[in-house]
Structure formats: C-alpha cells, structure tokens
Amino acid sequence: MEEHATPEQPKLYKVKVETEVKKAELFFTPDGKLLREEEQAK
C-alpha cells in the first residue's frame, strides 16, 4: 500500500493487486471508500 495525494483528494491509498492474467491498482480514500480502479492485462 502506498500513500498518494491529488488536487481533488489530499490523501489517497493505492493498493496493487496482481493475478495470473491481470494486474490492478485500487485507490481508496482514508475512510475506506474505493475511489478508482485501474486494470491492465498482463
């Protein structure tokens, strides 16, 4: 887990998830709300 900041969100947490066929980055607010998900095929 990494801590990030954007102009819209002063504090975000990024979690990287990787499986056999794809990888994803999930961005959460400090209160645990999923803000954005970015997926890529391997």
Secondary structure as the mmCIF struct_conf table of DSSP 4:
data_model
#
loop_
_struct_conf.conf_type_id
_struct_conf.id
_struct_conf.beg_label_comp_id
_struct_conf.beg_label_asym_id
_struct_conf.beg_label_seq_id
_struct_conf.end_label_comp_id
_struct_conf.end_label_asym_id
_struct_conf.end_label_seq_id
STRN STRN1 GLU A 2 HIS A 4
BEND BEND1 PRO A 7 GLU A 8
BEND BEND2 PRO A 10 PRO A 10
STRN STRN2 LEU A 12 GLU A 18
BEND BEND3 GLU A 20 VAL A 21
STRN STRN3 LYS A 22 PHE A 28
TURN_TY1_P TURN_TY1_P1 PRO A 30 ASP A 31
BEND BEND4 GLY A 32 GLY A 32
STRN STRN4 LEU A 34 ALA A 41
#
